[in-house]
């Protein structure tokens, strides 16, 4: 499945991220929060780990879940030019090349390494994965049954996924939350139906939430000045917080 320009539309929110930067495994990472037992691996969309919206959402998760949130760079230092996106100069963005350099095959192993580091090196007892757009397929792969003997994550929350396959859905083995905008070329109706039907068959805990009238990327890059999109952002954020608290916290 390819990306479309809907994956790179949006604008920056207001606010200043409060975290810090460091290393996780071999990757640069934004870290926010200071909890010792609970971690969240936040896999960003195409704007990557430096995008202010992503860091602001990570700050929310750290405060409201009670966790330390890690947002690694999985694009090898590349950052899409948000000014070009804001100006809708899509012809000046080499999106196919960017994906070719940072696709599933290129990045899966380091995503796994970062997840392993949270439990095996840093000692977190519970780890959740959150992924938007690009991060959607990665979150499903982190929760795959192939890791059952040594789980990488304890639950996942995914919003408007891209590059997700039916096989990814078929092989998930941890609790799944899916936030699904009504209008989403990257996550079409066929895949939505497959998600809903498959998760029931697999008998894993799941929470499928439909967001009418909004488009792909609304949870990370929606227009907070539009009532419908602002409501979707708030509902989406609150849903993820509740899901993570349920499966990562003892109380």
N, C-alpha and C positions, 0 to 999 in steps of 0.2 A: 504494500500500500504506500502510495506516495503522499508527500505533504502538499498542501496548497497554500495560497497566500493567507488564508484564514488562520494559519498557524502562526503568522508573524504580524498580525494586526493588534493594535492596542495602544496604550499610553501609560506613562508612569503615574503611580499614586503619590499622594503627599506623605511626608514623614521621613524620618531618618532611622535606618537600621541601627540596632544597639549591640550587635555581636562583634566578633573578632575573627581574624583569619589565622589559619594554622595549616597543618598537614594531617591527612587521614590516609593511611597506607602511603602511597606515593603521590597522592593527589592534593592540590591546593583545596582548601575547604573553608567555608564560612561556618562558624560555630556560634550558637546562641543558647543561653541557658546554662545551668550549672548543676543539674541533677546527676547523682552518681549511679542510679540503678536503671533509669529508663532513657533510651535514646530513640531518636527518629532520624532515619536516613531520607532526606528530601531530595528527590531527583528532579531537577528543574526541566522546564520546557526549552524551546530552542534559543531563548534569550540567555540561558545559562545562569551560572551561579552568582554573577555580579549584578544581575538585574534587580533594581531596587524593590519591585513588587514582590519578587521571590523572597528576598531577605526580610521584608516586612511581614509576610505571611509566616515565615519561619519564626520570627519573634513572637507572633501571636501563639503559635503552637507551643513554643517553649513555656510561655507564661500560663497558657490556659490548660494545657495538658499536664504540665509539671514534668518537663523532660529537657534533655539536652538535644538540640537539633543540629544536624550536620548537613550542609549543602555543598557537596563536592563539585569541583570542576571536572566534568566528563567530556569536555570538548578540546582538550589539549591546549588550553590557553586562548582558543579562538572565541571571539565575541562578535555577534551580529551587530551591525550599526543601527542602533535604535532610532537615530535621527533620520536615517533613510526610510525606515519603516514608518515612522510618524508622518513623514512627507509622502508616503505611498509611492516611493521610488523603487518599486519591487524589481524593476529591470536592472538595477544596480547592485542587487544582492544575489550572490551566487549560491542560492539555496541547494541546488542539486550537488554542487561540489562540497558544500558544507556537510550535507548528509553523507556523501560518499566518504568523507574523511572521518566522520563521527557516527557511523551506523552501528547496527547491532553487533556485527561480527567484530568491529574494531574496539568496542567499548565494554562488551559484556563481562569480560574477565576482570577488568579493573573495578567494575561495579560490584561484582561478587567479592573481590578483595576488600573493598571498603566495608561491606557489610560484615565480613568475617572479622575484620579488625575491631569492630565495635564490641563484639562479644568475646573474642579470643584474646585480644590484646588490651582493650580498655576495660573489659570486665562488666559490661552492661548486662543486667539480668534479662531485660526485655527490650526488644528492638522492633519498631514498626517502620514500614516503608510508605512514603507518600510520593506519588508521581503524577505530574500533569503533562499532557501532550507526549513529548518524547519520553518522559519518565514513566508513562503508563505501561509500555511493554516491559521495561526494566523491573518495575515493581512486581508484575506477574512472574517474571523469571526468578526473582528473589524468593518468591513464595512457592516455587515449583516442588513437586513431590520428589524430584531427584535429590533434594537437600534434606529429606525426611530424617535421615540418621543424625544429622547435625544442622538443624534449621538455621537459616541465615536471618530470618525475620519471623515474628510472631503474628503479624497481621499486615494487611496492605490497604491503602486507600488511594483510589485512582480517579482522576478527573479528565474528561475528554481525551482519551488515549490516542496516540498515533503509533503506527508500525505494529500494532497489536495483531496477533494471528489467532485463529481458532485453536491451534495447537497450544498456544500459551494459556488460553482459557481452560482447555481440557486438562492441563497438567497442574493447575494450581491446587495447593493442599493446605492453605491457611485461610483464616477469615478474610473476606473480601468486601470492601465497600466500593461502589461505583457511582460516580456523579456524572450524569449523562445529559448534556444539553440537547434540546430537540433538534437543532439545526447544526449538523456536524458531518462534513464530508469525510473526515478522517475516521469517524466512528459511526458508520452507517447503520441503518435499521437492521440489516441482516446480522451484523455482528452484535448489536444490542440484544436481539432475540436469542442469539447463540449464547451470549453471556448469561442471560436470565435462565434459560432452559438448562444449561450445563451446570451452573452452580447449584441448582436444585438437585440435579442428578448426582453430583459429587457429594452432596449432603455436607458441604462446608457452610459455616455461618456466613451469610451475606446480606448486604444492605444495598439495594439498587434504588437510586433516586433519580427521577426524571425531572428536568428543568424546562418547562414549556416556554417557548418564545425567545430563547436566548441561543447564542451561537458558540461554536468552538472557541476556546480560550477565555470564556467569560469569567472563570473562577480566578484567573491570574491577571488577565489584561483587559477585563471589561471596563466600561466607562462608568465610573462611580457617580457621574452626574445624570445618568439615565436611570429612572426609578426601577425598571425591571431588571437591569443588569446589576445595580447596586444590591437589590434584594437577593439576587442569585449569588453574588459574591458573599454576602453575609450568611445566607443559608448554607452555602457550600462550606465555608470556613467552620461554621458552628457544627455542621454534620461531621466533618473530619475530626474536630476536637472531641466530640462525643464518642465517636467510634474508637479513637485511639485511647481515650480514657478507659473505655470498657475492656479493651483487650491488653492494655499495657500496665494498668494500675491495679493494685490489689484491692482497692476500695473505690 
